[in-house]
Amino acid sequence: MDPMTADVLRYAAFTDHGQGGNPAGIVLDATDLTDTNMLAIAADVGYSETAFLTPTGQSARFGMRYYSPRAEVAFCGHATIASAVALAERDGPGAITLDTVAGPVTVATRETLDGLTASLTSVPTRTTPAADGLVSRTLNILGWDRDEMDDRYPPHIAYAGNDHLVLAAATRERLADLDYDFPALELLMAEQGWTTVHLFWAETPTLFHARNPFPPGGVVEDPATGAAAAAFGGYLRALHLVPVPSRVMILQGQDMGAPSRLIIDLDDSAPGIEVTGRATRLTGPIGG
C-alpha cells in the first residue's frame, strides 16, 4: 500500500482548556500498512508519535502500534489519549482495549460538560533506584549540579511501558532553564533504553511541573508525555511520596509555549496507573 494514501488524523492530546497539548498523528485503520509504511507515515507527519490502530474483529478492541519519525515505540500515552478521543468522536464514548507492544492498555472515554475526556490505565508499573554513575552522567549532560536537585525525590528508573529516568529539580527556575547536550543525551538514552528523561519540580505534594527531554523522538522535549506521567505515578506510589488514594496534576509544556495538563489517579486497586486528559482535533496540512 502507498503510505501517502493513508487517512491520517491529527489531534493535540492533554490540552489545557483546548490550548497547547502534544500533537499526534492517528491512523484509525492500519490493516493494510506494513511496518515500513507506518514508519514512512510517521516520518512524513513529523510529530513525535503517530498511532496506528487495527480492528481485531472483537468489539471495542484494537491492535495499536506507535511510531516516532525514527523508530517504533512500545507505548505512547499522548497518542493513546488522542486515539481514544478520535474513536469516541466517531463511535461514541465508552471503554476500549488497545493491544500494544508493551501489553494491553484499557482506555475509558466519557462526555463531560467541557467535552470528551479519556483515561488510560497503563500496564503494571515498576521503579528502581538509578545508579549513581548514571545520574552523574545525566546531570553533567543537562548542566545540573547535585545541589540543584530535590533530595526528597530520589533518582529512579520508572516504567509504565517504557523506561524513564526521573529527576527532581529543587526549584522552578532550575526546571525552566533547560539547555542540554542533545547528541550526548541521545547517545546515553539509547545505551540505557530510556524513552524520556522526566524532569520535574514539586509545587505541592500533588502538583508538579515537568519537562521531558526526548532525543529518541528526534525532538529536544515533549510537551506532554502520558507514558512518563504513568511511570511517574507508579514511582510516587511505590515510594510512598503521596498518600494513596490521591489525584495528582502534572503541568507540562509551559516553558515551550504548549501548556499541557495531565491528571494521574493513584490507588492500590490495580497494578497500573490511570492517566486522564483531553484531546483537540487539529486542522491544516500535515507535515513536520
Backbone as CSV, one residue per row, in Angstrom:
resi,resn,N_x,N_y,N_z,CA_x,CA_y,CA_z,C_x,C_y,C_z
1,MET,0.830,-1.198,0.000,0.000,0.000,0.000,0.867,1.251,0.000
2,ASP,0.479,2.255,-0.783,1.180,3.523,-0.787,0.872,4.241,0.518
3,PRO,1.881,4.482,1.369,1.592,5.086,2.668,1.010,6.484,2.551
4,MET,1.248,7.156,1.437,0.757,8.518,1.309,-0.756,8.571,1.105
5,THR,-1.380,7.402,0.855,-2.835,7.379,0.677,-3.570,7.102,1.989
6,ALA,-2.843,6.824,3.060,-3.489,6.538,4.345,-4.176,7.793,4.879
7,ASP,-5.309,7.589,5.523,-6.061,8.693,6.109,-5.499,8.983,7.498
8,VAL,-4.775,10.089,7.633,-4.119,10.434,8.890,-4.855,11.605,9.536
9,LEU,-5.309,11.402,10.772,-5.906,12.467,11.557,-4.832,13.089,12.443
10,ARG,-5.083,14.313,12.883,-4.148,14.993,13.786,-4.921,15.518,14.992
11,TYR,-4.418,15.168,16.162,-5.010,15.649,17.409,-3.893,16.137,18.339
12,ALA,-4.214,17.124,19.166,-3.333,17.504,20.273,-3.901,16.910,21.543
13,ALA,-3.076,16.172,22.265,-3.524,15.482,23.477,-3.029,16.197,24.723
14,PHE,-3.781,16.030,25.803,-3.510,16.654,27.088,-3.566,18.183,26.978
15,THR,-4.491,18.677,26.184,-4.669,20.118,26.061,-5.148,20.710,27.383
16,ASP,-4.853,21.984,27.552,-5.256,22.718,28.753,-6.292,23.750,28.327
17,HIS,-7.574,23.471,28.616,-8.682,24.316,28.175,-8.641,24.535,26.663
18,GLY,-8.357,23.464,25.929,-8.369,23.487,24.470,-7.109,24.015,23.835
19,GLN,-6.140,24.429,24.627,-4.909,25.006,24.101,-3.725,24.083,24.388
20,GLY,-2.640,24.313,23.650,-1.408,23.583,23.888,-1.540,22.112,23.579
21,GLY,-0.984,21.278,24.456,-1.023,19.847,24.243,0.096,19.350,23.347
22,ASN,0.074,18.049,23.119,1.115,17.378,22.343,0.475,16.775,21.096
23,PRO,0.891,17.196,19.900,0.246,16.676,18.689,0.648,15.240,18.375
24,ALA,-0.314,14.493,17.862,-0.087,13.103,17.448,-0.822,12.859,16.138
25,GLY,-0.223,12.061,15.292,-0.929,11.564,14.124,-1.680,10.294,14.498
26,ILE,-2.802,10.047,13.806,-3.622,8.867,14.099,-4.114,8.269,12.790
27,VAL,-3.898,6.973,12.629,-4.491,6.209,11.529,-5.442,5.211,12.167
28,LEU,-6.735,5.394,11.957,-7.728,4.574,12.655,-7.863,3.174,12.084
29,ASP,-7.395,2.953,10.852,-7.410,1.601,10.280,-6.126,1.381,9.497
30,ALA,-5.177,0.714,10.164,-3.867,0.456,9.553,-3.748,-0.986,9.069
31,THR,-4.878,-1.605,8.772,-4.896,-3.034,8.421,-3.936,-3.362,7.293
32,ASP,-3.875,-2.522,6.270,-3.085,-2.831,5.077,-1.694,-2.213,5.092
33,LEU,-1.285,-1.645,6.211,0.018,-0.982,6.278,1.087,-1.923,6.813
34,THR,2.248,-1.887,6.182,3.401,-2.641,6.667,4.167,-1.796,7.680
35,ASP,5.129,-2.426,8.350,5.983,-1.681,9.271,6.687,-0.537,8.546
36,THR,7.162,-0.803,7.340,7.843,0.222,6.552,6.896,1.365,6.222
37,ASN,5.651,1.022,5.873,4.644,2.051,5.606,4.430,2.941,6.823
38,MET,4.262,2.315,7.997,3.970,3.081,9.203,5.114,4.015,9.566
39,LEU,6.344,3.538,9.428,7.491,4.393,9.704,7.538,5.562,8.723
40,ALA,7.231,5.303,7.469,7.243,6.362,6.458,6.170,7.404,6.748
41,ILE,4.994,6.958,7.161,3.916,7.892,7.506,4.313,8.746,8.705
42,ALA,4.864,8.099,9.736,5.274,8.838,10.933,6.327,9.886,10.588
43,ALA,7.259,9.530,9.715,8.284,10.486,9.304,7.674,11.642,8.519
44,ASP,6.686,11.351,7.683,6.039,12.391,6.889,5.208,13.319,7.773
45,VAL,4.497,12.751,8.747,3.706,13.571,9.676,4.635,14.474,10.484
46,GLY,5.719,13.906,10.965,6.730,14.702,11.638,6.501,14.970,13.103
47,TYR,5.443,14.414,13.694,5.218,14.571,15.124,6.071,13.569,15.894
48,SER,6.155,13.759,17.216,6.979,12.836,17.995,6.424,11.426,17.944
49,GLU,5.081,11.285,17.794,4.481,9.956,17.686,3.281,9.985,16.737
50,THR,3.108,8.894,16.009,1.888,8.637,15.243,1.393,7.252,15.639
51,ALA,0.088,7.148,15.880,-0.523,5.892,16.329,-1.231,5.209,15.173
52,PHE,-1.150,3.888,15.153,-1.762,3.087,14.090,-2.637,2.019,14.739
53,LEU,-3.935,2.090,14.471,-4.889,1.148,15.049,-5.323,0.135,14.006
54,THR,-5.536,-1.096,14.456,-6.020,-2.162,13.587,-7.198,-2.856,14.264
55,PRO,-8.381,-2.840,13.651,-9.516,-3.563,14.241,-9.190,-5.042,14.396
56,THR,-9.593,-5.631,15.528,-9.290,-7.036,15.787,-10.450,-7.967,15.455
57,GLY,-11.610,-7.399,15.175,-12.803,-8.214,14.983,-13.591,-8.377,16.263
58,GLN,-12.981,-8.010,17.406,-13.687,-8.010,18.680,-14.208,-6.605,18.963
59,SER,-15.363,-6.519,19.551,-15.951,-5.227,19.846,-15.054,-4.423,20.785
60,ALA,-14.809,-3.167,20.414,-14.069,-2.218,21.252,-12.656,-2.700,21.586
61,ARG,-12.031,-3.461,20.683,-10.649,-3.903,20.885,-9.864,-3.681,19.591
62,PHE,-8.660,-3.100,19.737,-7.844,-2.744,18.580,-6.387,-3.113,18.847
63,GLY,-5.712,-3.513,17.784,-4.265,-3.552,17.852,-3.744,-2.128,17.775
64,MET,-2.619,-1.842,18.434,-2.094,-0.486,18.481,-0.582,-0.491,18.340
65,ARG,-0.090,0.283,17.383,1.357,0.452,17.198,1.665,1.944,17.238
66,TYR,2.850,2.283,17.696,3.273,3.679,17.787,4.623,3.837,17.091
67,TYR,4.730,4.880,16.282,5.994,5.170,15.612,6.365,6.630,15.792
68,SER,7.617,6.859,16.155,8.201,8.181,16.032,8.715,8.305,14.595
69,PRO,9.181,9.474,14.179,9.750,9.575,12.828,10.977,8.700,12.610
70,ARG,11.513,8.140,13.704,12.751,7.366,13.587,12.577,5.870,13.810
71,ALA,11.614,5.480,14.652,11.530,4.062,15.026,10.206,3.781,15.711
72,GLU,9.906,2.488,15.874,8.727,2.092,16.636,8.987,2.275,18.126
73,VAL,7.928,2.669,18.864,7.964,2.854,20.308,6.933,1.912,20.915
74,ALA,7.281,1.285,22.043,6.388,0.281,22.625,5.076,0.874,23.116
75,PHE,5.126,2.073,23.680,3.912,2.679,24.235,4.044,4.183,24.212
76,CYS,2.946,4.868,23.921,2.916,6.328,23.906,1.603,6.791,24.514
77,GLY,1.677,7.527,25.604,0.468,7.944,26.302,-0.332,8.997,25.560
78,HIS,0.336,10.034,25.021,-0.442,11.111,24.414,-1.121,10.643,23.131
79,ALA,-0.474,9.768,22.372,-1.123,9.242,21.166,-2.278,8.305,21.526
80,THR,-2.196,7.653,22.682,-3.296,6.803,23.153,-4.512,7.655,23.499
81,ILE,-4.296,8.729,24.252,-5.391,9.630,24.609,-6.012,10.226,23.348
82,ALA,-5.176,10.677,22.423,-5.680,11.268,21.187,-6.494,10.262,20.382
83,SER,-6.006,9.030,20.280,-6.702,7.996,19.507,-8.040,7.642,20.144
84,ALA,-8.071,7.566,21.468,-9.319,7.229,22.159,-10.374,8.301,21.942
85,VAL,-9.962,9.560,21.978,-10.912,10.643,21.732,-11.397,10.609,20.288
86,ALA,-10.497,10.341,19.352,-10.896,10.242,17.941,-11.911,9.119,17.741
87,LEU,-11.682,7.980,18.381,-12.637,6.867,18.293,-13.972,7.230,18.932
88,ALA,-13.918,7.920,20.069,-15.161,8.312,20.745,-15.959,9.286,19.908
89,GLU,-15.288,10.176,19.212,-15.991,11.107,18.335,-16.638,10.375,17.168
90,ARG,-16.014,9.295,16.726,-16.566,8.515,15.612,-17.644,7.539,16.072
91,ASP,-17.387,6.835,17.195,-18.245,5.718,17.601,-19.057,5.983,18.860
92,GLY,-18.761,7.073,19.567,-19.399,7.320,20.850,-18.480,6.921,21.990
93,PRO,-18.645,7.550,23.161,-17.766,7.252,24.298,-18.015,5.864,24.863
94,GLY,-17.022,5.373,25.584,-17.104,4.060,26.206,-15.719,3.535,26.494
95,ALA,-15.617,2.251,26.789,-14.343,1.623,27.120,-13.807,0.848,25.927
96,ILE,-12.506,0.937,25.715,-11.841,0.172,24.662,-10.581,-0.462,25.242
97,THR,-10.101,-1.495,24.558,-8.832,-2.132,24.907,-7.901,-2.036,23.723
98,LEU,-6.672,-1.613,24.000,-5.651,-1.469,22.963,-4.534,-2.473,23.234
99,ASP,-4.267,-3.327,22.263,-3.197,-4.317,22.398,-1.908,-3.704,21.872
100,THR,-1.088,-3.189,22.786,0.160,-2.534,22.425,1.328,-3.514,22.538
101,VAL,2.468,-3.110,22.034,3.681,-3.926,22.166,4.018,-4.128,23.641
102,ALA,3.709,-3.110,24.483,4.004,-3.199,25.918,2.995,-4.044,26.676
103,GLY,1.866,-4.359,26.048,0.812,-5.117,26.710,-0.530,-4.430,26.526
104,PRO,-1.615,-5.052,26.981,-2.945,-4.453,26.816,-3.133,-3.216,27.692
105,VAL,-3.725,-2.193,27.083,-3.999,-0.933,27.775,-5.485,-0.642,27.616
106,THR,-6.180,-0.420,28.726,-7.599,-0.068,28.654,-7.743,1.452,28.707
107,VAL,-8.727,1.953,27.956,-8.992,3.388,27.915,-10.494,3.594,28.025
108,ALA,-10.901,4.503,28.896,-12.311,4.855,29.039,-12.499,6.289,28.588
109,THR,-13.438,6.518,27.678,-13.781,7.879,27.268,-15.157,8.218,27.808
110,ARG,-15.315,9.477,28.188,-16.604,9.910,28.727,-16.865,11.349,28.304
111,GLU,-18.144,11.668,28.180,-18.557,13.030,27.840,-18.746,13.812,29.124
112,THR,-18.123,14.990,29.199,-18.284,15.872,30.357,-18.831,17.208,29.883
113,LEU,-19.094,18.103,30.808,-19.589,19.426,30.446,-18.593,20.186,29.581
114,ASP,-17.315,19.838,29.712,-16.266,20.512,28.944,-15.816,19.713,27.729
115,GLY,-16.538,18.637,27.411,-16.175,17.836,26.257,-15.670,16.454,26.651
116,LEU,-15.150,15.732,25.675,-14.678,14.370,25.906,-13.381,14.348,26.697
117,THR,-13.286,13.403,27.617,-12.019,13.096,28.264,-11.712,11.624,28.046
118,ALA,-10.437,11.282,28.121,-10.006,9.889,28.000,-9.093,9.559,29.168
119,SER,-9.291,8.373,29.730,-8.483,7.900,30.853,-7.892,6.549,30.479
120,LEU,-6.577,6.484,30.379,-5.915,5.217,30.100,-5.428,4.609,31.401
121,THR,-5.424,3.296,31.454,-4.806,2.571,32.562,-3.590,1.854,32.020
122,SER,-2.430,2.230,32.527,-1.169,1.716,31.988,-0.983,0.239,32.319
123,VAL,0.010,-0.343,31.679,0.469,-1.661,32.093,1.052,-1.534,33.496
124,PRO,1.263,-2.650,34.223,1.822,-2.564,35.576,3.120,-1.761,35.617
125,THR,3.227,-0.912,36.629,4.400,-0.058,36.761,5.451,-0.705,37.659
126,ARG,6.674,-0.219,37.516,7.746,-0.610,38.432,8.766,0.527,38.454
127,THR,9.564,0.567,39.484,10.578,1.610,39.600,11.762,1.084,40.397
128,THR,12.963,1.480,39.992,14.192,1.039,40.661,15.136,2.232,40.794
129,PRO,15.931,2.261,41.847,16.879,3.368,42.007,17.840,3.452,40.821
130,ALA,18.133,4.683,40.404,19.088,4.901,39.312,20.498,4.847,39.871
131,ALA,21.370,4.158,39.154,22.761,4.051,39.591,23.388,5.443,39.671
132,ASP,24.197,5.651,40.703,24.769,6.974,40.942,25.603,7.458,39.760
133,GLY,26.335,6.526,39.135,27.150,6.919,37.992,26.311,7.410,36.824
134,LEU,25.161,6.756,36.592,24.266,7.188,35.520,23.665,8.547,35.825
135,VAL,23.318,8.770,37.079,22.779,10.076,37.468,23.822,11.163,37.230
136,SER,25.057,10.896,37.608,26.126,11.880,37.417,26.335,12.188,35.939
137,ARG,26.327,11.157,35.101,26.493,11.382,33.665,25.358,12.226,33.108
138,THR,24.132,11.937,33.566,22.980,12.684,33.065,23.025,14.129,33.530
139,LEU,23.341,14.354,34.803,23.423,15.719,35.317,24.482,16.519,34.573
140,ASN,25.576,15.892,34.252,26.638,16.576,33.509,26.137,17.000,32.124
141,ILE,25.385,16.114,31.468,24.839,16.427,30.143,23.800,17.542,30.236
142,LEU,22.997,17.521,31.305,21.969,18.547,31.488,22.548,19.880,31.948
143,GLY,23.752,19.844,32.522,24.328,21.059,33.091,23.783,21.368,34.473
144,TRP,23.301,20.316,35.173,22.778,20.475,36.532,23.859,20.132,37.552
145,ASP,23.788,20.794,38.697,24.621,20.436,39.837,23.799,19.594,40.811
146,ARG,24.485,18.788,41.585,23.780,17.935,42.554,22.941,18.757,43.531
147,ASP,23.458,19.924,43.925,22.721,20.710,44.911,21.516,21.418,44.300
148,GLU,21.284,21.250,43.007,20.095,21.796,42.360,18.963,20.764,42.293
149,MET,19.184,19.606,42.894,18.173,18.557,42.918,17.424,18.565,44.245
150,ASP,16.193,18.066,44.219,15.355,17.957,45.412,15.543,16.562,45.981
151,ASP,16.235,16.479,47.130,16.577,15.165,47.659,15.397,14.439,48.308
152,ARG,14.216,15.079,48.322,13.018,14.367,48.788,12.557,13.323,47.769
153,TYR,13.015,13.483,46.512,12.580,12.616,45.410,13.818,11.958,44.794
154,PRO,14.142,10.741,45.198,15.374,10.098,44.729,15.325,9.758,43.242
155,PRO,16.458,9.853,42.541,16.508,9.479,41.129,16.164,8.002,40.946
156,HIS,15.266,7.734,40.014,14.829,6.367,39.745,14.667,6.161,38.248
157,ILE,14.646,4.887,37.860,14.205,4.486,36.532,12.786,3.957,36.705
158,ALA,11.818,4.677,36.164,10.405,4.333,36.338,9.857,3.790,35.026
159,TYR,8.974,2.807,35.136,8.461,2.086,33.959,6.938,2.011,33.992
160,ALA,6.323,2.287,32.817,4.891,2.036,32.621,4.661,1.720,31.144
161,GLY,5.508,0.846,30.634,5.502,0.519,29.208,6.806,0.895,28.545
162,ASN,7.443,1.935,29.061,8.784,2.371,28.660,9.535,2.793,29.911
163,ASP,10.867,2.829,29.818,11.690,3.303,30.927,11.925,4.812,30.817
164,HIS,11.857,5.492,31.971,12.082,6.932,32.052,12.976,7.203,33.261
165,LEU,14.026,7.970,33.065,14.812,8.423,34.208,14.065,9.590,34.854
166,VAL,13.856,9.505,36.164,13.099,10.502,36.912,14.069,11.316,37.767
167,LEU,14.111,12.642,37.539,14.996,13.532,38.277,14.212,14.747,38.762
168,ALA,14.379,15.113,40.033,13.645,16.220,40.635,14.520,17.460,40.747
169,ALA,14.013,18.580,40.255,14.670,19.872,40.415,14.245,20.496,41.740
170,ALA,15.174,21.180,42.394,14.866,21.799,43.678,14.070,23.087,43.515
171,THR,14.134,23.721,42.332,13.444,24.993,42.123,12.787,25.012,40.743
172,ARG,11.779,25.860,40.623,11.135,26.054,39.318,12.111,26.682,38.330
173,GLU,13.004,27.536,38.823,13.976,28.192,37.948,14.923,27.177,37.315
174,ARG,15.333,26.180,38.109,16.221,25.155,37.562,15.506,24.371,36.460
175,LEU,14.249,24.033,36.675,13.489,23.302,35.668,13.305,24.132,34.403
176,ALA,13.072,25.424,34.574,12.791,26.295,33.424,14.004,26.458,32.516
177,ASP,15.192,26.336,33.071,16.420,26.568,32.307,16.926,25.245,31.734
178,LEU,16.309,24.819,30.628,16.675,23.542,30.014,17.543,23.805,28.786
179,ASP,18.807,23.450,28.885,19.760,23.663,27.783,20.803,22.563,27.886
180,TYR,20.581,21.464,27.147,21.433,20.293,27.326,22.139,19.896,26.034
181,ASP,23.097,18.998,26.168,23.870,18.470,25.036,23.039,17.377,24.370
182,PHE,22.345,17.732,23.283,21.408,16.808,22.642,22.098,15.522,22.180
183,PRO,23.193,15.585,21.408,23.817,14.323,20.964,24.272,13.443,22.117
184,ALA,24.797,14.054,23.171,25.279,13.250,24.308,24.124,12.571,25.025
185,LEU,23.006,13.297,25.214,21.872,12.675,25.890,21.230,11.617,25.002
186,GLU,21.173,11.864,23.718,20.637,10.864,22.791,21.438,9.569,22.874
187,LEU,22.750,9.682,22.917,23.613,8.507,23.000,23.403,7.764,24.313
188,LEU,23.346,8.498,25.425,23.157,7.866,26.738,21.800,7.180,26.820
189,MET,20.765,7.818,26.308,19.435,7.240,26.380,19.321,5.990,25.511
190,ALA,19.967,6.003,24.352,19.977,4.806,23.503,20.711,3.667,24.202
191,GLU,21.789,3.994,24.869,22.572,2.993,25.608,21.753,2.365,26.728
192,GLN,20.954,3.183,27.420,20.197,2.728,28.584,18.782,2.274,28.250
193,GLY,18.297,2.577,27.047,16.939,2.208,26.673,15.874,3.087,27.293
194,TRP,16.217,4.344,27.632,15.244,5.280,28.186,14.458,5.934,27.057
195,THR,13.182,6.150,27.285,12.368,6.843,26.287,12.394,8.349,26.502
196,THR,12.232,8.804,27.746,12.428,10.216,28.071,13.187,10.314,29.384
197,VAL,13.659,11.513,29.661,14.123,11.864,30.998,13.038,12.767,31.585
198,HIS,12.442,12.321,32.684,11.318,13.040,33.285,11.869,13.969,34.361
199,LEU,11.991,15.248,34.004,12.461,16.264,34.929,11.248,16.952,35.547
200,PHE,11.259,17.159,36.854,10.076,17.747,37.469,10.441,18.599,38.677
201,TRP,9.486,19.471,39.020,9.567,20.275,40.231,8.241,20.173,40.958
202,ALA,8.296,19.954,42.271,7.088,19.796,43.080,6.655,21.153,43.620
203,GLU,5.547,21.688,43.066,4.979,22.924,43.621,4.270,22.629,44.933
204,THR,3.555,21.511,44.966,2.937,20.982,46.185,3.121,19.468,46.136
205,PRO,2.737,18.737,47.170,2.876,17.279,47.120,2.069,16.608,46.015
206,THR,1.064,17.297,45.461,0.246,16.684,44.407,0.162,17.544,43.141
207,LEU,0.969,18.588,43.035,1.020,19.423,41.836,2.462,19.540,41.383
208,PHE,2.728,19.052,40.166,4.086,19.000,39.657,4.178,19.707,38.303
209,HIS,5.318,20.331,38.073,5.665,20.867,36.764,6.727,19.941,36.182
210,ALA,6.604,19.610,34.902,7.504,18.616,34.314,7.996,19.049,32.945
211,ARG,9.171,18.554,32.599,9.725,18.674,31.248,10.319,17.313,30.890
212,ASN,10.190,16.930,29.621,10.642,15.604,29.198,11.537,15.686,27.969
213,PRO,12.862,15.805,28.167,13.758,15.683,27.024,13.502,14.374,26.276
214,PHE,13.452,14.456,24.933,13.028,13.296,24.138,13.878,13.130,22.877
215,PRO,15.201,13.029,23.016,16.035,12.787,21.833,15.661,11.545,21.027
216,PRO,15.190,10.426,21.648,14.819,9.278,20.817,13.711,9.593,19.804
217,GLY,12.885,10.603,20.090,11.842,11.015,19.159,12.299,12.088,18.199
218,GLY,13.572,12.479,18.307,14.106,13.491,17.403,13.763,14.912,17.791
219,VAL,13.271,15.126,19.026,12.913,16.471,19.478,13.612,16.770,20.798
220,VAL,13.829,18.058,21.055,14.507,18.468,22.281,13.683,18.090,23.505
221,GLU,12.359,18.334,23.433,11.497,17.928,24.533,10.091,17.682,24.025
222,ASP,9.356,16.913,24.822,7.975,16.552,24.536,7.069,17.466,25.359
223,PRO,6.022,18.049,24.770,5.179,18.959,25.549,4.198,18.284,26.498
224,ALA,3.893,17.004,26.281,3.001,16.268,27.182,3.266,14.790,26.985
225,THR,3.607,14.094,28.059,4.084,12.722,27.941,3.284,11.807,28.861
226,GLY,2.253,11.171,28.309,1.394,10.312,29.114,2.103,9.092,29.659
227,ALA,3.004,8.511,28.871,3.736,7.334,29.337,4.616,7.680,30.532
228,ALA,5.278,8.835,30.460,6.115,9.272,31.590,5.258,9.613,32.797
229,ALA,4.065,10.193,32.563,3.169,10.507,33.680,2.753,9.238,34.406
230,ALA,2.434,8.185,33.649,2.064,6.910,34.272,3.232,6.333,35.062
231,ALA,4.413,6.371,34.466,5.600,5.864,35.158,5.876,6.680,36.424
232,PHE,5.721,7.991,36.322,5.926,8.879,37.463,4.903,8.590,38.564
233,GLY,3.660,8.331,38.172,2.648,7.956,39.155,3.017,6.683,39.884
234,GLY,3.526,5.695,39.140,3.976,4.469,39.780,5.121,4.704,40.741
235,TYR,6.022,5.600,40.363,7.154,5.984,41.222,6.658,6.630,42.516
236,LEU,5.733,7.595,42.391,5.202,8.260,43.582,4.515,7.267,44.509
237,ARG,3.759,6.348,43.917,3.025,5.362,44.727,3.978,4.385,45.404
238,ALA,4.932,3.857,44.649,5.829,2.837,45.199,6.707,3.380,46.315
239,LEU,7.110,4.658,46.191,7.997,5.249,47.192,7.216,5.982,48.296
240,HIS,5.876,5.865,48.268,5.011,6.465,49.286,5.260,7.974,49.409
241,LEU,5.423,8.617,48.243,5.685,10.052,48.217,4.399,10.878,48.202
242,VAL,3.267,10.225,47.992,1.953,10.855,48.121,1.044,9.865,48.832
243,PRO,0.027,10.364,49.521,-0.930,9.431,50.120,-1.727,8.729,49.034
244,VAL,-2.163,7.526,49.331,-2.970,6.752,48.388,-4.299,6.446,49.056
245,PRO,-5.436,6.769,48.408,-5.535,7.293,47.041,-5.245,8.788,46.965
246,SER,-4.800,9.224,45.776,-4.536,10.638,45.511,-4.787,10.934,44.041
247,ARG,-5.136,12.173,43.772,-5.170,12.684,42.397,-4.040,13.694,42.258
248,VAL,-3.198,13.483,41.273,-2.007,14.300,41.064,-2.113,14.997,39.708
249,MET,-1.744,16.273,39.675,-1.745,17.017,38.422,-0.317,17.300,37.977
250,ILE,-0.071,17.113,36.688,1.217,17.441,36.087,0.980,18.515,35.038
251,LEU,1.687,19.631,35.172,1.663,20.691,34.175,2.959,20.600,33.378
252,GLN,2.826,20.437,32.088,3.982,20.232,31.224,3.840,21.141,30.003
253,GLY,4.927,21.408,29.326,4.883,22.175,28.087,4.806,23.671,28.261
254,GLN,4.705,24.162,29.495,4.558,25.599,29.719,5.765,26.384,29.230
255,ASP,6.957,25.807,29.410,8.173,26.526,29.051,8.474,26.476,27.556
256,MET,7.695,25.730,26.798,7.885,25.674,25.357,6.657,26.190,24.615
257,GLY,5.762,26.890,25.339,4.610,27.510,24.690,3.510,26.561,24.305
258,ALA,3.476,25.369,24.911,2.432,24.382,24.623,1.882,23.847,25.939
259,PRO,1.175,24.692,26.717,0.722,24.266,28.046,-0.146,23.023,27.988
260,SER,0.181,22.069,28.845,-0.495,20.770,28.846,-0.831,20.383,30.275
261,ARG,-1.919,19.615,30.402,-2.412,19.231,31.725,-2.665,17.729,31.727
262,LEU,-2.004,17.023,32.633,-2.159,15.582,32.770,-2.586,15.264,34.191
263,ILE,-3.581,14.405,34.330,-4.081,14.007,35.640,-3.749,12.535,35.858
264,ILE,-3.155,12.211,37.006,-2.905,10.812,37.341,-3.609,10.491,38.655
265,ASP,-4.309,9.377,38.638,-5.015,8.914,39.824,-4.294,7.700,40.390
266,LEU,-3.958,7.793,41.672,-3.185,6.750,42.337,-4.049,6.032,43.361
267,ASP,-4.119,4.725,43.236,-4.737,3.902,44.273,-4.071,2.537,44.242
268,ASP,-4.528,1.654,45.110,-3.930,0.321,45.200,-4.802,-0.749,44.559
269,SER,-5.813,-0.333,43.797,-6.768,-1.304,43.262,-6.269,-2.000,42.001
270,ALA,-5.233,-1.447,41.353,-4.727,-2.038,40.109,-3.228,-1.811,40.030
271,PRO,-2.501,-2.688,39.335,-1.049,-2.511,39.233,-0.630,-1.387,38.302
272,GLY,-1.549,-0.957,37.415,-1.244,0.150,36.517,-1.638,1.481,37.129
273,ILE,-1.431,2.544,36.355,-1.752,3.907,36.777,-2.718,4.507,35.759
274,GLU,-3.727,5.210,36.275,-4.693,5.859,35.385,-4.239,7.280,35.073
275,VAL,-4.208,7.597,33.780,-3.818,8.927,33.306,-4.965,9.483,32.479
276,THR,-5.378,10.714,32.784,-6.537,11.320,32.140,-6.155,12.621,31.453
277,GLY,-6.768,12.844,30.286,-6.555,14.099,29.580,-7.609,14.313,28.525
278,ARG,-7.557,15.472,27.918,-8.445,15.817,26.814,-7.641,15.826,25.531
279,ALA,-8.329,15.900,24.413,-7.656,15.994,23.121,-8.490,16.857,22.187
280,THR,-7.811,17.621,21.350,-8.456,18.542,20.425,-8.002,18.229,19.008
281,ARG,-8.969,18.124,18.089,-8.606,17.843,16.698,-7.960,19.075,16.078
282,LEU,-6.890,18.839,15.335,-6.162,19.907,14.657,-6.551,19.927,13.181
283,THR,-6.465,21.087,12.578,-6.747,21.225,11.154,-5.532,21.815,10.462
284,GLY,-5.568,21.776,9.140,-4.440,22.290,8.373,-3.618,21.158,7.799
285,PRO,-2.618,21.485,6.974,-1.820,20.446,6.311,-0.958,19.684,7.273
286,ILE,-0.774,18.402,6.996,0.088,17.546,7.801,1.509,17.679,7.283
287,GLY,2.440,17.684,8.198,3.845,17.733,7.832,4.634,18.297,8.967
288,GLY,5.915,17.902,9.073,6.721,18.336,10.188,7.121,19.788,10.066
